[in-house]
């Protein structure tokens, strides 16, 4: 099983604090998602595949994308995406 290896550390991205750094944060995180072809999960609701293997791949991609968002926002901003189950929901909530 291969894992996604970032050419940089997520810790190097300034965490989202709120409106004060949203534009910079969103640009950086969106480029990370785009680098891994996960950006479509943030900009549109994606229909779940019916085939089991494709669904498993989709779920892994979804988890990678939403975790990227979660790991790059301050703890006091986590409540905003707490109930979100998709990257799209989290991205639009922020």
Buried (B, 14 or more C-beta within 10 A) or exposed (E): EEEEEEEEEBEEBEBBEEEEBEEEBBEBBBEBBEEEEBBBBBBEEBEEEEEEEEEEEBEEBBEBBBEBBBEBBEEEBEEBBEEBEBBBBBBEEB
